[in-house]
């Protein structure tokens, strides 16, 4: 193909096209970032309001402590995060639900299905991956306790259709009885 406009002019036109494309991509990125900044600003304001509420609660608690005793300094109290251990369920409810689910299912059941059964039966929230992972870990620990007692048998790896997206093996469990 014959270049009728010359190499220098063709290079200049190509550079203009590349620059226009880069500008379009940058505009899209700027608009996306602007939206994220707006959302982060709203989240920041929400977190600041939550912090003000907690600081107000802390003042009330400190006054109550001072009214009861002056021997304890609140600065010496170590802060800890509240982590739900039993999701508000009475002690042993999760274990009993796991056992009843294993007995109800005819044959082996994989961990994912068992976790979903327990979550649905007890109404435990698992809307985020972190909440689901916490619940799954809690249920797996209880399954391992049942394996140690001899009530549950962990079978070899699940068939390929039961494996997770990452191709990792999924635990398969079967009720043996006590």
Secondary structure, DSSP 8 states (H G I E B T S, - for coil): ---SS-HHHHHHHHHHHHHHHHHHHHHHHHHHHHHHHHHHHHHHHHHHHHHHHHHHHHHHHHHHHHHH-SS--GGGS-------SSTT--TTHHHHHHHHHHHHSSS-EEHHHHHHHHHHHHT----SHHHHHHHHHHHHHHHHHHHHHTSEEEES---GGGS-TT-----EEEE---
